[in-house]
Amino acid sequence: MNRDLQNFPILRTERLTLRKLSKKDYQEIFQLRSDKEINKFLDRKPSKTLEHSLKFISNIIENESDTLFYWVITKTGEDKLIGTICLFEFSGNLKKCEVGYELRTDNQGQGIMIEAVREVLEYAMTTLGIKTINARTHKDNQSSTKLLEKLNFKKLDVAIENNSNVVLFRLNF
Ligand SMILES: CC(C)(COP(=O)(O)OP(=O)(O)OC[C@H]1O[C@@H](n2cnc3c(N)ncnc32)[C@H](O)[C@@H]1OP(=O)(O)O)[C@@H](O)C(=O)NCCC(=O)NCCS
């Protein structure tokens, strides 16, 4: 797979446009990555300053490749970032990867993320030729667990990184 970085894969669904991350998203990235509710089950350091967020964005943009896809979720017609979704941790000759996602709290409970994840799974399967997608989630993260189960991800009975709080889900195409 040779990804043409000039042509970032913009994805569209009924309500959403998934576009490339840009430096102009720094305020929304800061809000998302410093939100206590969103970070509750995520194993990451919260963004502390707008500069951190800008650095995070630069790092993503520089590292976008055939092993990192990072989409900004927007409502079609509104360019504002409401969430993000990414494919990363490619392995197995690029046939396997992991999906990660987060959505602003005021946009949750409307089926927005499942709509976005469905589209990314379709892209992964049909365009990238991915055969297996993993998703890691905290055992108490009910919203994420529900979403994965609705998409037919199966919970694996394996220990992850010696952390009994983390559950691995897998979808095979
Ligand atoms: C995980 C997360 C993205 C789930 O968001 P969400 O909005 O609950 O997810 P969905 O898109 O699947 O929406 C499902 C809800 O929308 C409701 N809904 C409303 N309209 C809908 C529609 N048209 N289609 C589908 N569901 C719809 C569903 O009934 C469901 O509500 P319920 O949970 O009360 O049953 C969100 O909780 C989040 O960002 N969490 C913080 C980050 C995180 O934990 N990420 C996961 C790391 S692995």
The ligand as an SDF file (V2000), in Angstrom:
LIG
                    3D

 48 50  0  0  0  0  0  0  0  0999 V2000
  -16.9480    6.1880   23.1940 C   0  0  0  0  0  0  0  0  0  0  0  0
  -17.7770    7.3450   22.6400 C   0  0  0  0  0  0  0  0  0  0  0  0
  -17.1740    7.8440   21.3590 C   0  0  0  0  0  0  0  0  0  0  0  0
  -19.2120    6.8580   22.4050 C   0  0  0  0  0  0  0  0  0  0  0  0
  -20.0220    7.9400   21.9920 O   0  0  0  0  0  0  0  0  0  0  0  0
  -21.5840    7.7210   21.7420 P   0  0  0  0  0  0  0  0  0  0  0  0
  -22.1480    8.9750   21.2860 O   0  0  0  0  0  0  0  0  0  0  0  0
  -22.1670    7.0760   22.9450 O   0  0  0  0  0  0  0  0  0  0  0  0
  -21.5440    6.6140   20.6100 O   0  0  0  0  0  0  0  0  0  0  0  0
  -22.5660    6.2330   19.4670 P   0  0  0  0  0  0  0  0  0  0  0  0
  -22.2880    6.9960   18.2540 O   0  0  0  0  0  0  0  0  0  0  0  0
  -22.4720    4.7550   19.3510 O   0  0  0  0  0  0  0  0  0  0  0  0
  -23.9890    6.6420   19.9920 O   0  0  0  0  0  0  0  0  0  0  0  0
  -24.7090    5.7310   20.7480 C   0  0  0  0  0  0  0  0  0  0  0  0
  -25.8680    6.4100   21.4330 C   0  0  0  0  0  0  0  0  0  0  0  0
  -26.5440    7.2690   20.5160 O   0  0  0  0  0  0  0  0  0  0  0  0
  -27.9590    6.9280   20.4950 C   0  0  0  0  0  0  0  0  0  0  0  0
  -28.4480    7.2780   19.1460 N   0  0  0  0  0  0  0  0  0  0  0  0
  -29.2290    8.3510   18.8820 C   0  0  0  0  0  0  0  0  0  0  0  0
  -29.4460    8.4460   17.5630 N   0  0  0  0  0  0  0  0  0  0  0  0
  -28.7920    7.4000   16.9790 C   0  0  0  0  0  0  0  0  0  0  0  0
  -28.6390    6.9740   15.6430 C   0  0  0  0  0  0  0  0  0  0  0  0
  -29.1780    7.6510   14.6290 N   0  0  0  0  0  0  0  0  0  0  0  0
  -27.8850    5.8690   15.3850 N   0  0  0  0  0  0  0  0  0  0  0  0
  -27.3070    5.1930   16.3910 C   0  0  0  0  0  0  0  0  0  0  0  0
  -27.4150    5.5570   17.7050 N   0  0  0  0  0  0  0  0  0  0  0  0
  -28.1580    6.6620   17.9860 C   0  0  0  0  0  0  0  0  0  0  0  0
  -27.9690    5.4620   20.8390 C   0  0  0  0  0  0  0  0  0  0  0  0
  -29.2130    5.0620   21.3400 O   0  0  0  0  0  0  0  0  0  0  0  0
  -26.8840    5.4030   21.9070 C   0  0  0  0  0  0  0  0  0  0  0  0
  -27.3470    5.9040   23.1360 O   0  0  0  0  0  0  0  0  0  0  0  0
  -27.2860    5.0040   24.4660 P   0  0  0  0  0  0  0  0  0  0  0  0
  -25.8430    4.7910   24.7550 O   0  0  0  0  0  0  0  0  0  0  0  0
  -27.9720    5.8610   25.4710 O   0  0  0  0  0  0  0  0  0  0  0  0
  -27.9660    3.7350   24.1180 O   0  0  0  0  0  0  0  0  0  0  0  0
  -17.8150    8.5150   23.6540 C   0  0  0  0  0  0  0  0  0  0  0  0
  -18.3740    8.0660   24.8600 O   0  0  0  0  0  0  0  0  0  0  0  0
  -16.4450    9.1080   23.9410 C   0  0  0  0  0  0  0  0  0  0  0  0
  -15.9300    9.9090   23.1790 O   0  0  0  0  0  0  0  0  0  0  0  0
  -15.8570    8.7510   25.0740 N   0  0  0  0  0  0  0  0  0  0  0  0
  -14.5880    9.2900   25.4970 C   0  0  0  0  0  0  0  0  0  0  0  0
  -13.4530    8.7590   24.6690 C   0  0  0  0  0  0  0  0  0  0  0  0
  -13.3720    7.2550   24.7010 C   0  0  0  0  0  0  0  0  0  0  0  0
  -13.6300    6.6360   25.7130 O   0  0  0  0  0  0  0  0  0  0  0  0
  -12.9950    6.6840   23.5640 N   0  0  0  0  0  0  0  0  0  0  0  0
  -12.8930    5.2540   23.3950 C   0  0  0  0  0  0  0  0  0  0  0  0
  -11.5210    4.8440   23.5700 C   0  0  0  0  0  0  0  0  0  0  0  0
  -11.3610    3.1280   23.1730 S   0  0  0  0  0  0  0  0  0  0  0  0
  1  2  1  0
  2  3  1  0
  2  4  1  0
  2 36  1  0
  4  5  1  0
  5  6  1  0
  6  7  2  0
  6  8  1  0
  6  9  1  0
  9 10  1  0
 10 11  2  0
 10 12  1  0
 10 13  1  0
 13 14  1  0
 14 15  1  0
 15 16  1  0
 15 30  1  0
 16 17  1  0
 17 18  1  0
 17 28  1  0
 18 19  1  0
 18 27  1  0
 19 20  2  0
 20 21  1  0
 21 22  1  0
 21 27  2  0
 22 23  1  0
 22 24  2  0
 24 25  1  0
 25 26  2  0
 26 27  1  0
 28 29  1  0
 28 30  1  0
 30 31  1  0
 31 32  1  0
 32 33  2  0
 32 34  1  0
 32 35  1  0
 36 37  1  0
 36 38  1  0
 38 39  2  0
 38 40  1  0
 40 41  1  0
 41 42  1  0
 42 43  1  0
 43 44  2  0
 43 45  1  0
 45 46  1  0
 46 47  1  0
 47 48  1  0
M  END
$$$$
